[in-house]
Amino acid sequence: MKNLVFWSVTVAMAGFLFGFDTAVISGADKPIQTLWNTSPLVHGALIMSSALWGTVLGALTGSIPCDRFGRRTTLILVGVLYLVSALGSALATDPYTFSLFRFLGGIGVGMSTIVVPAYITEIAPNQHRGKLVALYQFQLVFGILIAFLSNYLLSGVISHDWRLMLGVEAIPAAAFLLLVLKVPESPRWLYLFKNKTDQAKQVLNRLYTEPQEVEAVLQEYKAGLSQTKAKLFSKPFAFSALLVFLLAFFNQVSGINFVIYFAPRIFELAGLDTSAALLSSTGIGLTNLLFTMLGVYLIDKLGRKPLMLIGSIGYISSLAVIAYAFSHDLGGITIAMFVFAFIASHAVGQGAVIWVFIAEIFPSSLRTKGQALGCGTHWVFAAIITLVMPWCLTQFSASGIFTFFAAMMILQLLFVLFLMPETKGRSLEVVSDKVDDVEERGKVEAAVG
């Protein structure tokens, strides 16, 4: 158990870097636009969304190094990309160089959304899989909190304080690189992709104390061999692909990345001054962390679907109130309170569930390809939303934008009620068989007409 926790926590540190990298740009948003005098659309495309387009590329192609070279090698590559991106973007002298280094960091983020959940899923016992994979989300939101806090503390330290905000990410990136070198390869990958049974068994012996436990896991691996030549978009896995696509799509049309990337702007629109806006952004990070901890605690107790139901209802309620508050000018404090409620709903629902569900819904042979579909969808829509939002904020009211997100979350609630299956406590092979069982699909088709 000691090795299991250490390896899971170490690998999940990529989530900390993911979260830090995602949120740190909020502190550089307006200063960089002022420095390089970019238009709203160019600013959205080059500065704010460049990392996200890299993330799309990393997510769509991350399964290739994962399956060909292994989970561990891919994790090392992720660490290198984070380190280079942090140093390069902090030292950039023009928007194009800045965008290039942010793009490289985005590739690392995208790859991490594939390799980290895959690795932890493949080493975790069924009964602990949910909370161990959710460590990735916990580290992610911890990284967001530290980024917001770091931005607040570094604000005004030097004239171009955004360089410090971005460059400080190099410290945890270097630490992750050093620690991940102590992590072994995934035993499932060794067995299924390289036929290295003895090496897989050696890793399993470090995870389990009883020989019979190791043999039981190897039997599960053996059961997965029959699916090694399966195709992602073949008929048996079409429903799994649909579930993953819809879950990832709804994650982004909730507005979560809009709130995290543009938090200071949102609070300034609500009437808070710049310092209060940055401090309120730190409150977003703290709320996210606390409710993610709750989600991690509950995910193996209540299950994936109940958390999604709770989160969906919270999304709809909080977004509707934010939209109403903006339209009726109710003030920054009211809006800030319900932005925090929105973040709490995300953290306990979609935030806790998405990486777990995407990682366990496909069999081992298709896991990273299925994750590439889900994560690619997630990041395509994240990039589009981030690209157009600086422009949207000049064309539409904040009330209208939040009303759109609330409407999308009504659709998510219907998705959870009528389509989403429960995967808690099942072996990975059983999950994939159950989800794509003909009888199960028939029930779903009947439910949605």
VMD Tcl script that draws the C-alpha trace (Angstrom):
set ca {
  {0.00 0.00 0.00}
  {2.92 2.34 0.74}
  {4.26 2.01 -2.81}
  {0.77 2.40 -4.27}
  {0.23 5.71 -2.48}
  {3.71 7.05 -3.23}
  {3.51 6.21 -6.94}
  {-0.02 7.60 -7.24}
  {0.80 10.86 -5.45}
  {4.03 11.30 -7.42}
  {2.39 10.75 -10.79}
  {-0.57 12.95 -9.80}
  {1.89 15.84 -9.31}
  {1.49 16.33 -13.06}
  {-2.00 17.46 -12.10}
  {-0.52 20.17 -9.85}
  {1.48 21.47 -12.81}
  {-1.63 21.22 -15.00}
  {-3.64 23.30 -12.53}
  {-0.87 25.84 -11.94}
  {-0.28 26.26 -15.68}
  {-4.01 26.67 -16.31}
  {-4.63 29.34 -13.68}
  {-1.34 31.27 -13.68}
  {-2.17 32.92 -17.01}
  {-5.03 34.83 -15.34}
  {-2.49 37.07 -13.62}
  {-0.71 37.78 -16.91}
  {-3.91 38.29 -18.93}
  {-4.39 42.07 -18.84}
  {-0.72 43.11 -18.27}
  {0.39 41.24 -21.39}
  {-2.45 42.66 -23.49}
  {-1.41 46.15 -22.39}
  {2.32 45.47 -22.95}
  {1.97 44.11 -26.49}
  {-1.17 46.06 -27.40}
  {-3.04 43.11 -28.88}
  {-6.66 43.24 -30.02}
  {-9.23 41.17 -28.08}
  {-9.37 38.45 -30.75}
  {-5.58 38.26 -31.21}
  {-5.12 38.29 -27.44}
  {-7.55 35.39 -27.11}
  {-5.93 33.42 -29.94}
  {-2.22 34.03 -29.22}
  {-1.95 34.69 -25.50}
  {-4.88 33.12 -23.69}
  {-5.65 30.04 -25.80}
  {-2.22 29.07 -27.20}
  {-1.60 26.67 -24.33}
  {-5.02 25.14 -24.87}
  {-4.35 24.41 -28.53}
  {-1.17 22.68 -27.41}
  {-3.30 20.78 -24.92}
  {-5.57 19.64 -27.76}
  {-2.54 18.30 -29.65}
  {-1.16 16.62 -26.53}
  {-4.50 15.02 -25.70}
  {-5.15 13.76 -29.23}
  {-1.65 12.32 -29.69}
  {-0.82 11.38 -26.08}
  {-1.96 7.79 -26.55}
  {0.83 7.19 -29.09}
  {3.85 7.54 -26.73}
  {1.78 6.02 -23.89}
  {1.16 2.81 -25.81}
  {4.41 2.67 -27.78}
  {7.01 3.78 -25.23}
  {5.17 3.28 -21.95}
  {3.42 5.33 -19.29}
  {6.62 6.16 -17.36}
  {8.52 7.50 -20.39}
  {5.54 9.67 -21.29}
  {5.42 11.05 -17.74}
  {9.08 12.08 -18.03}
  {8.34 13.82 -21.33}
  {5.46 15.68 -19.67}
  {7.81 16.98 -16.98}
  {10.32 18.23 -19.56}
  {7.61 20.08 -21.49}
  {6.35 21.80 -18.32}
  {9.87 22.92 -17.37}
  {10.74 24.30 -20.82}
  {7.39 26.07 -21.09}
  {7.67 27.78 -17.70}
  {11.14 29.16 -18.36}
  {10.48 30.08 -22.00}
  {7.19 31.92 -21.47}
  {8.64 33.89 -18.53}
  {11.54 35.10 -20.69}
  {9.56 35.73 -23.91}
  {10.07 39.12 -25.57}
  {7.13 39.09 -28.01}
  {3.65 37.52 -28.23}
  {4.72 34.92 -30.79}
  {7.57 33.48 -28.72}
  {5.34 33.61 -25.67}
  {2.62 31.68 -27.49}
  {5.11 29.04 -28.69}
  {6.31 28.24 -25.18}
  {2.76 28.28 -23.81}
  {1.85 25.89 -26.65}
  {4.63 23.48 -25.57}
  {3.36 23.56 -22.00}
  {-0.10 22.85 -23.32}
  {1.17 19.71 -25.03}
  {2.43 18.58 -21.61}
  {-0.97 19.31 -20.05}
  {-2.77 17.35 -22.77}
  {-0.47 14.37 -22.44}
  {-0.83 14.41 -18.67}
  {-4.62 14.09 -18.97}
  {-3.99 10.83 -20.82}
  {-1.06 9.27 -19.02}
  {-1.73 10.14 -15.36}
  {-5.28 8.72 -15.08}
  {-4.21 5.72 -17.19}
  {-1.21 4.95 -14.99}
  {-3.05 5.28 -11.68}
  {-6.07 3.36 -13.00}
  {-3.79 0.52 -14.01}
  {-2.02 0.15 -10.66}
  {-4.97 0.81 -8.34}
  {-7.15 -1.92 -6.72}
  {-10.82 -1.69 -7.76}
  {-12.03 -0.54 -4.34}
  {-9.56 2.37 -4.20}
  {-9.40 3.29 -7.88}
  {-11.80 6.24 -7.74}
  {-10.07 8.19 -5.00}
  {-6.56 7.39 -6.24}
  {-7.31 8.59 -9.78}
  {-9.11 11.59 -8.26}
  {-5.78 12.54 -6.65}
  {-4.98 13.94 -10.08}
  {-7.94 16.31 -9.80}
  {-7.00 17.14 -6.21}
  {-3.48 18.07 -7.27}
  {-4.93 19.99 -10.21}
  {-7.08 22.22 -8.02}
  {-4.27 22.57 -5.49}
  {-2.14 23.84 -8.36}
  {-4.89 26.31 -9.29}
  {-5.04 27.59 -5.71}
  {-1.27 28.01 -5.48}
  {-1.22 29.79 -8.86}
  {-3.90 32.27 -7.77}
  {-2.15 32.81 -4.43}
  {1.23 33.15 -6.14}
  {-0.18 35.71 -8.59}
  {-1.58 37.73 -5.69}
  {1.69 37.65 -3.73}
  {3.88 38.46 -6.74}
  {1.62 41.24 -8.02}
  {3.62 44.50 -8.07}
  {6.92 42.93 -6.95}
  {8.60 44.05 -10.19}
  {7.38 46.12 -13.15}
  {6.75 43.01 -15.30}
  {5.46 40.90 -12.43}
  {3.79 38.47 -14.86}
  {7.24 37.07 -15.72}
  {7.72 35.96 -12.11}
  {4.18 34.57 -12.01}
  {4.87 32.33 -15.02}
  {8.50 31.47 -14.28}
  {7.96 30.16 -10.76}
  {6.29 27.07 -12.27}
  {9.79 25.81 -13.14}
  {10.35 24.85 -9.48}
  {7.56 22.24 -9.16}
  {8.24 21.09 -12.74}
  {11.84 20.21 -11.84}
  {10.69 18.48 -8.63}
  {8.18 16.37 -10.59}
  {10.88 15.32 -13.07}
  {13.17 14.10 -10.28}
  {10.43 12.19 -8.43}
  {8.87 10.49 -11.44}
  {12.21 8.81 -12.18}
  {11.55 6.66 -9.08}
  {8.22 5.39 -10.42}
  {8.13 1.99 -12.20}
  {6.34 1.19 -15.43}
  {2.64 0.26 -15.37}
  {2.35 -3.52 -14.89}
  {-0.74 -3.62 -17.13}
  {1.21 -1.96 -19.96}
  {4.13 -4.37 -19.50}
  {1.77 -7.35 -19.68}
  {-0.63 -6.29 -22.43}
  {1.60 -4.25 -24.72}
  {5.05 -5.82 -24.28}
  {4.20 -9.33 -23.09}
  {6.69 -8.90 -20.23}
  {4.93 -11.06 -17.68}
  {7.89 -11.38 -15.31}
  {8.49 -7.63 -15.16}
  {4.77 -7.01 -14.65}
  {4.79 -9.52 -11.82}
  {7.78 -7.79 -10.18}
  {5.87 -4.50 -10.09}
  {2.74 -6.22 -8.77}
  {4.77 -7.83 -5.99}
  {5.65 -4.31 -4.84}
  {1.95 -3.39 -4.83}
  {0.42 -6.46 -3.17}
  {1.56 -8.40 -0.10}
  {-0.19 -11.70 -0.90}
  {0.83 -13.95 -3.85}
  {-2.82 -14.84 -4.51}
  {-3.62 -11.15 -4.98}
  {-0.91 -10.90 -7.62}
  {-2.25 -13.99 -9.42}
  {-5.80 -12.60 -9.33}
  {-4.63 -9.37 -10.96}
  {-2.71 -11.31 -13.62}
  {-5.89 -13.24 -14.40}
  {-7.67 -9.91 -14.93}
  {-4.89 -8.89 -17.31}
  {-5.26 -12.18 -19.15}
  {-8.98 -11.54 -19.58}
  {-8.11 -8.25 -21.26}
  {-5.93 -9.91 -23.89}
  {-9.01 -10.80 -25.93}
  {-9.62 -7.09 -26.52}
  {-6.10 -6.10 -27.58}
  {-7.07 -5.83 -31.27}
  {-10.32 -3.95 -30.64}
  {-10.99 -0.69 -32.50}
  {-12.07 2.43 -30.65}
  {-14.95 3.27 -32.97}
  {-16.05 -0.31 -33.58}
  {-19.64 -1.19 -32.70}
  {-18.89 -2.79 -29.29}
  {-17.33 0.44 -27.99}
  {-19.47 3.05 -29.76}
  {-21.58 3.73 -26.68}
  {-18.49 4.16 -24.49}
  {-17.14 6.65 -27.02}
  {-20.42 8.58 -26.95}
  {-20.42 8.72 -23.15}
  {-16.85 10.02 -23.02}
  {-17.49 12.63 -25.71}
  {-20.59 13.99 -23.98}
  {-19.01 14.06 -20.52}
  {-16.02 16.02 -21.83}
  {-18.22 18.35 -23.87}
  {-20.41 19.23 -20.89}
  {-17.35 19.76 -18.69}
  {-16.32 22.74 -20.80}
  {-19.72 24.24 -21.65}
  {-20.27 24.56 -17.91}
  {-17.98 27.62 -18.17}
  {-15.37 26.28 -15.74}
  {-12.34 27.29 -17.80}
  {-13.91 30.66 -18.55}
  {-14.23 31.34 -14.82}
  {-10.71 30.12 -13.99}
  {-8.94 31.85 -16.90}
  {-10.82 35.13 -16.63}
  {-11.61 35.24 -12.89}
  {-10.08 38.70 -12.28}
  {-12.01 40.14 -15.25}
  {-15.28 38.61 -14.06}
  {-14.86 40.09 -10.59}
  {-13.90 43.49 -12.03}
  {-17.05 43.38 -14.20}
  {-18.94 42.73 -10.96}
  {-17.52 45.94 -9.49}
  {-14.49 44.77 -7.48}
  {-11.17 46.62 -7.79}
  {-8.06 44.90 -9.17}
  {-6.61 43.87 -5.80}
  {-9.95 42.53 -4.54}
  {-10.44 40.71 -7.84}
  {-7.09 38.92 -7.50}
  {-7.84 38.05 -3.88}
  {-11.29 36.74 -4.86}
  {-9.58 34.60 -7.49}
  {-7.57 33.03 -4.66}
  {-10.91 32.29 -2.99}
  {-11.90 30.36 -6.12}
  {-8.80 28.22 -5.73}
  {-9.47 27.54 -2.04}
  {-13.13 26.64 -2.66}
  {-12.08 24.35 -5.49}
  {-9.57 22.58 -3.26}
  {-11.93 22.04 -0.31}
  {-14.80 20.66 -2.38}
  {-12.46 18.53 -4.48}
  {-11.34 16.92 -1.22}
  {-15.02 16.20 -0.51}
  {-15.46 14.75 -4.00}
  {-12.38 12.52 -3.61}
  {-13.75 11.28 -0.28}
  {-17.20 10.50 -1.70}
  {-16.38 9.09 -5.15}
  {-15.82 5.50 -3.97}
  {-18.60 5.76 -1.37}
  {-21.49 7.33 -3.31}
  {-20.27 6.55 -6.82}
  {-19.67 8.56 -9.97}
  {-23.28 9.15 -11.03}
  {-24.58 10.60 -7.70}
  {-21.72 13.11 -7.64}
  {-22.58 14.16 -11.19}
  {-26.23 14.66 -10.19}
  {-25.25 16.80 -7.20}
  {-22.85 18.82 -9.31}
  {-25.34 19.35 -12.15}
  {-28.02 20.73 -9.83}
  {-25.42 22.98 -8.18}
  {-24.22 24.20 -11.60}
  {-27.73 25.15 -12.74}
  {-28.62 26.95 -9.52}
  {-25.40 28.95 -9.17}
  {-25.11 29.93 -12.85}
  {-28.72 31.08 -12.93}
  {-28.20 33.29 -9.88}
  {-24.95 34.75 -11.31}
  {-26.76 35.60 -14.57}
  {-29.60 37.23 -12.61}
  {-27.16 39.14 -10.39}
  {-25.32 40.61 -13.38}
  {-28.56 41.60 -15.13}
  {-29.93 43.30 -12.00}
  {-26.60 44.78 -10.82}
  {-26.70 43.08 -7.41}
  {-23.02 43.81 -6.68}
  {-19.66 42.09 -6.54}
  {-20.11 40.32 -3.20}
  {-23.28 38.49 -4.32}
  {-21.69 37.48 -7.61}
  {-18.49 36.34 -5.88}
  {-20.48 34.16 -3.45}
  {-22.29 32.34 -6.24}
  {-19.12 32.02 -8.35}
  {-17.71 30.17 -5.33}
  {-20.89 28.03 -5.25}
  {-20.39 27.28 -8.96}
  {-16.79 26.23 -8.30}
  {-17.92 24.01 -5.40}
  {-20.50 22.33 -7.66}
  {-17.85 21.66 -10.28}
  {-15.31 20.36 -7.78}
  {-17.61 17.82 -6.16}
  {-19.18 16.74 -9.47}
  {-17.51 17.00 -12.88}
  {-14.13 17.86 -11.40}
  {-13.97 14.75 -9.24}
  {-15.51 12.40 -11.80}
  {-14.25 13.27 -15.29}
  {-10.72 11.84 -15.24}
  {-11.83 8.77 -13.28}
  {-14.74 7.95 -15.57}
  {-12.83 8.50 -18.81}
  {-9.96 6.30 -17.58}
  {-12.12 3.35 -16.52}
  {-14.81 3.21 -19.21}
  {-12.58 1.50 -21.82}
  {-10.61 -1.78 -21.60}
  {-6.84 -1.60 -21.08}
  {-6.01 -2.03 -24.77}
  {-8.16 0.97 -25.71}
  {-7.76 3.04 -22.54}
  {-5.38 5.70 -23.80}
  {-7.14 5.94 -27.17}
  {-10.47 6.39 -25.39}
  {-8.89 8.97 -23.13}
  {-7.52 10.74 -26.20}
  {-11.09 11.03 -27.49}
  {-12.43 12.36 -24.17}
  {-9.50 14.62 -23.36}
  {-9.26 15.86 -26.95}
  {-12.94 16.81 -26.87}
  {-12.44 18.49 -23.49}
  {-9.52 20.59 -24.70}
  {-10.93 21.49 -28.13}
  {-13.93 23.08 -26.46}
  {-11.76 24.62 -23.73}
  {-9.58 26.22 -26.41}
  {-12.54 27.50 -28.42}
  {-14.20 29.02 -25.35}
  {-10.98 30.66 -24.17}
  {-10.21 31.97 -27.65}
  {-13.58 33.65 -28.18}
  {-14.28 34.89 -24.64}
  {-12.24 38.14 -24.80}
  {-14.30 38.97 -27.90}
  {-17.58 37.73 -26.36}
  {-17.05 39.95 -23.34}
  {-17.08 42.95 -25.71}
  {-20.16 41.76 -27.61}
  {-22.43 40.16 -25.01}
  {-23.42 40.93 -21.45}
  {-22.00 38.86 -18.62}
  {-25.58 37.90 -17.80}
  {-26.10 36.46 -21.28}
  {-22.86 34.45 -21.12}
  {-23.75 32.87 -17.77}
  {-27.31 32.16 -18.96}
  {-25.85 30.17 -21.86}
  {-23.72 28.09 -19.48}
  {-26.76 27.46 -17.23}
  {-28.78 26.18 -20.21}
  {-25.98 23.78 -21.13}
  {-25.99 22.38 -17.61}
  {-29.69 21.54 -17.88}
  {-28.70 19.34 -20.82}
  {-25.93 17.79 -18.70}
  {-28.46 16.90 -16.01}
  {-30.52 15.02 -18.62}
  {-27.36 13.23 -19.80}
  {-26.57 12.07 -16.26}
  {-30.14 10.94 -15.57}
  {-30.71 8.97 -18.78}
  {-27.32 7.97 -20.23}
  {-24.52 7.82 -17.69}
  {-23.85 4.39 -16.10}
  {-22.27 3.75 -12.69}
  {-18.74 2.31 -12.70}
  {-17.93 2.27 -8.96}
  {-16.13 -0.80 -7.61}
  {-16.02 -2.83 -10.83}
  {-12.87 -4.26 -12.37}
  {-11.71 -2.42 -15.48}
  {-12.52 -5.38 -17.71}
  {-16.03 -5.73 -16.24}
  {-16.70 -1.98 -16.61}
  {-15.99 -1.98 -20.34}
  {-18.03 -5.16 -20.89}
  {-20.98 -3.82 -18.89}
  {-21.09 -0.40 -20.53}
  {-21.18 -1.83 -24.02}
  {-23.46 -4.74 -23.23}
  {-26.26 -4.94 -25.83}
  {-28.94 -5.18 -23.14}
  {-27.61 -2.09 -21.37}
  {-27.58 -0.12 -24.62}
  {-31.13 -1.22 -25.28}
  {-32.25 0.20 -21.93}
  {-30.57 3.50 -22.72}
  {-32.06 3.72 -26.20}
  {-35.52 3.03 -24.75}
  {-35.02 5.72 -22.07}
  {-34.11 8.43 -24.57}
  {-36.72 7.37 -27.11}
}
mol new
graphics top color blue
foreach p $ca { graphics top sphere $p radius 0.5 }
foreach p [lrange $ca 0 end-1] q [lrange $ca 1 end] { graphics top cylinder $p $q radius 0.2 }
display resetview
